[in-house]
Amino acid sequence: MRALLKLKKKSANFDPKTAASWEDGELVPFLFLVKAFDAIDKELGRIVITDIVCNMLRTVIATTPDDLLPVVYLLENKIAPAHEGVGLGIGDASIIKALVACGAKESQIKSKYQVFLQFQ
């Protein structure tokens, strides 16, 4: 958790190696990305969100530069470039049902999803 708090630092005061829980060259752990995305979701300030994203990307570049492109796709809510026509094929309703089964409230999920759609 401390590593994720470090992602909120100003870029000038951030050392990417302190946020990485993996060795150079190892694949970026999906848990790191999930926790960073969760921190972004919980943050309201655009400046702090920008710092988190910037520092997350700097950490990936410093440890596993080959993983940068897949991480950028995930930031764009994609898994591949648009011209490849690759998608997960999971419908919105299925995702909402799965989140409700995990304990989330359907009304909150739908509300957040509507906000998300506005920015697409």
VOBA-1610 file (N, C-alpha, C; in pm, whole numbers, padded with zeros to 5 digits, always signed):
BEGIN
Met+00082-00120+00000Met+00000+00000+00000Met+00087+00126+00000Arg+00200+00120+00067Arg+00288+00237+00070Arg+00333+00277-00070Ala+00357+00176-00153Ala+00402+00205-00290Ala+00296+00285-00365Leu+00169+00254-00341Leu+00063+00328-00410Leu+00051+00470-00358Leu+00077+00490-00230Leu+00077+00627-00178Leu+00187+00708-00244Lys+00296+00641-00277Lys+00407+00709-00344Lys+00366+00755-00484Leu+00271+00685-00547Leu+00226+00725-00680Leu+00160+00862-00679Lys+00112+00907-00563Lys+00046+01036-00553Lys+00145+01152-00541Lys+00273+01123-00527Lys+00372+01229-00515Lys+00383+01310-00644Lys+00429+01431-00631Lys+00461+01512-00749Lys+00572+01442-00826Ser+00567+01449-00956Ser+00662+01377-01041Ser+00807+01411-01008Ala+00834+01536-00974Ala+00971+01578-00944Ala+01025+01510-00819Asn+00937+01469-00728Asn+00978+01406-00602Asn+00958+01255-00603Phe+00938+01197-00719Phe+00903+01056-00728Phe+01018+00973-00784Asp+01047+00863-00715Asp+01147+00767-00762Asp+01073+00640-00803Pro+01068+00608-00933Pro+00990+00493-00980Pro+01029+00361-00913Lys+01152+00346-00875Lys+01197+00219-00816Lys+01130+00195-00679Thr+01089+00301-00611Thr+01028+00284-00478Thr+00884+00233-00489Ala+00821+00249-00603Ala+00682+00206-00619Ala+00672+00064-00674Ala+00780+00013-00728Ala+00778-00120-00790Ala+00800-00228-00684Ser+00714-00329-00687Ser+00728-00443-00597Ser+00785-00564-00672Trp+00833-00541-00792Trp+00886-00648-00875Trp+01025-00608-00925Glu+01097-00706-00974Glu+01233-00683-01022Glu+01232-00631-01165Asp+01337-00560-01201Asp+01351-00512-01339Asp+01339-00628-01437Gly+01262-00606-01541Gly+01246-00707-01645Gly+01132-00803-01621Glu+01084-00814-01497Glu+00969-00900-01470Glu+00844-00832-01522Leu+00744-00911-01554Leu+00616-00854-01598Leu+00557-00767-01487Val+00495-00658-01528Val+00429-00571-01431Val+00314-00650-01370Pro+00312-00661-01237Pro+00202-00736-01175Pro+00068-00668-01200Phe-00031-00748-01236Phe-00164-00694-01261Phe-00218-00627-01135Leu-00180-00678-01018Leu-00225-00619-00892Leu-00178-00474-00879Phe-00059-00444-00926Phe-00009-00305-00924Phe-00101-00215-01006Leu-00138-00262-01124Leu-00226-00182-01211Leu-00364-00167-01150Val-00418-00274-01095Val-00551-00269-01034Val-00552-00169-00919Lys-00451-00174-00835Lys-00446-00081-00722Lys-00426+00062-00769Ala-00347+00081-00872Ala-00329+00217-00926Ala-00459+00268-00986Phe-00529+00184-01062Phe-00658+00224-01120Phe-00760+00252-01011Asp-00756+00174-00903Asp-00846+00197-00791Asp-00816+00332-00725Ala-00689+00363-00708Ala-00650+00492-00651Ala-00698+00606-00740Ile-00689+00588-00870Ile-00736+00689-00965Ile-00887+00707-00952Asp-00958+00595-00942Asp-01103+00599-00931Asp-01149+00672-00805Lys-01075+00658-00697Lys-01113+00719-00570Lys-01072+00866-00559Glu-00990+00910-00651Glu-00938+01047-00645Glu-01030+01142-00721Leu-01050+01260-00667Leu-01135+01360-00732Leu-01054+01466-00807Gly-00936+01497-00759Gly-00856+01604-00818Gly-00783+01560-00943Arg-00801+01636-01049Arg-00736+01602-01177Arg-00583+01606-01167Ile-00531+01698-01088Ile-00385+01708-01076Ile-00329+01583-01010Val-00393+01536-00905Val-00347+01415-00837Val-00364+01294-00929Ile-00474+01288-01003Ile-00494+01178-01098Ile-00382+01178-01202Thr-00348+01295-01251Thr-00238+01305-01348Thr-00107+01258-01287Asp-00081+01296-01162Asp+00041+01250-01094Asp+00043+01098-01081Ile-00069+01039-01044Ile-00076+00893-01028Ile-00048+00824-01161Val-00115+00870-01266Val-00095+00808-01398Val+00050+00826-01444Cys+00100+00946-01431Cys+00238+00974-01473Cys+00337+00884-01397Asn+00321+00877-01267Asn+00413+00798-01185Asn+00396+00648-01210Met+00274+00604-01238Met+00252+00464-01272Met+00327+00431-01401Leu+00314+00517-01501Leu+00381+00494-01629Leu+00533+00501-01613Arg+00581+00594-01533Arg+00725+00605-01508Arg+00778+00478-01440Thr+00698+00421-01351Thr+00738+00297-01283Thr+00748+00182-01383Val+00651+00174-01472Val+00653+00068-01575Val+00773+00088-01668Ile+00798+00210-01710Ile+00911+00238-01799Ile+01044+00203-01731Ala+01055+00235-01601Ala+01180+00211-01530Ala+01207+00064-01502Thr+01103-00017-01494Thr+01121-00158-01458Thr+01101-00253-01575Thr+00994-00232-01650Thr+00958-00325-01758Thr+00906-00246-01878Pro+00995-00181-01951Pro+00950-00096-02061Pro+00867-00169-02167Asp+00887-00299-02182Asp+00810-00376-02281Asp+00661-00383-02244Asp+00628-00360-02119Asp+00488-00364-02075Asp+00418-00229-02089Leu+00489-00126-02134Leu+00429+00007-02141Leu+00309+00012-02236Leu+00322-00043-02354Leu+00212-00037-02450Leu+00086-00107-02398Pro+00095-00230-02345Pro-00026-00291-02289Pro-00087-00209-02175Val-00003-00145-02093Val-00055-00063-01984Val-00129+00059-02040Val-00075+00118-02145Val-00142+00233-02208Val-00276+00190-02265Tyr-00283+00073-02327Tyr-00412+00023-02377Tyr-00512+00008-02264Leu-00468-00047-02151Leu-00558-00061-02037Leu-00604+00076-01985Leu-00515+00174-01987Leu-00555+00310-01948Leu-00664+00363-02041Glu-00660+00323-02166Glu-00760+00366-02263Glu-00883+00277-02262Asn-00888+00183-02169Asn-00999+00088-02159Asn-01007-00001-02283Lys-00893-00041-02332Lys-00883-00128-02449Lys-00783-00239-02419Ile-00781-00340-02503Ile-00680-00446-02487Ile-00589-00456-02610Ala-00623-00380-02714Ala-00543-00380-02836Ala-00580-00255-02917Pro-00501-00222-03019Pro-00537-00106-03101Pro-00671-00128-03172Ala-00742-00021-03196Ala-00876-00029-03257Ala-00873-00100-03393His-00767-00079-03472His-00763-00138-03606His-00753-00290-03604Glu-00716-00349-03489Glu-00709-00495-03479Glu-00846-00558-03454Gly-00942-00477-03411Gly-01076-00528-03389Gly-01084-00634-03280Val-00996-00624-03181Val-00992-00722-03072Val-01066-00664-02952Gly-01152-00743-02894Gly-01225-00702-02774Gly-01247-00822-02685Leu-01296-00796-02567Leu-01321-00906-02475Leu-01452-00977-02504Gly-01547-00907-02566Gly-01675-00968-02599Gly-01765-00990-02478Ile-01740-00914-02374Ile-01823-00925-02254Ile-01918-00805-02254Gly-02046-00832-02249Gly-02144-00726-02252Gly-02154-00650-02121Asp-02207-00528-02128Asp-02221-00442-02010Asp-02305-00510-01902Ala-02415-00573-01943Ala-02505-00637-01846Ala-02434-00749-01771Ser-02351-00826-01839Ser-02278-00934-01773Ser-02178-00881-01671Ile-02112-00772-01706Ile-02015-00712-01614Ile-02087-00658-01490Ile-02200-00592-01510Ile-02278-00538-01398Ile-02324-00651-01307Lys-02374-00761-01365Lys-02419-00875-01285Lys-02304-00934-01204Ala-02188-00943-01264Ala-02071-00998-01194Ala-02031-00907-01077Leu-02034-00777-01099Leu-02000-00684-00991Leu-02101-00689-00878Val-02229-00704-00912Val-02333-00717-00810Val-02311-00846-00730Ala-02274-00953-00799Ala-02248-01080-00731Ala-02130-01070-00635Cys-02040-00976-00663Cys-01923-00954-00575Cys-01956-00862-00458Gly-02080-00811-00454Gly-02119-00729-00340Gly-02141-00582-00370Ala-02121-00540-00493Ala-02143-00399-00529Ala-02292-00373-00546Lys-02331-00249-00532Lys-02471-00212-00549Lys-02495-00176-00696Glu-02598-00237-00752Glu-02628-00218-00895Glu-02650-00072-00930Ser-02720+00002-00846Ser-02747+00143-00875Ser-02618+00225-00883Gln-02523+00195-00794Gln-02395+00267-00796Gln-02315+00232-00921Ile-02316+00105-00958Ile-02243+00062-01077Ile-02300+00132-01201Lys-02432+00130-01213Lys-02495+00192-01330Lys-02470+00342-01334Ser-02470+00405-01218Ser-02444+00549-01211Ser-02302+00581-01257Lys-02204+00504-01207Lys-02065+00525-01249Lys-02047+00494-01396Tyr-02117+00393-01444Tyr-02105+00356-01585Tyr-02159+00467-01675Gln-02267+00531-01635Gln-02323+00643-01712Gln-02224+00758-01719Val-02157+00786-01607Val-02054+00891-01606Val-01941+00853-01700Phe-01901+00726-01696Phe-01795+00677-01783Phe-01832+00695-01930Leu-01955+00662-01965Leu-02000+00674-02104Leu-01997+00817-02154Gln-02017+00911-02066Gln-02015+01053-02104Gln-01877+01096-02152Phe-01773+01031-02102Phe-01636+01069-02136Phe-01580+00987-02251Gln-01658+00897-02307Gln-01611+00815-02418Gln-01629+00884-02551
//
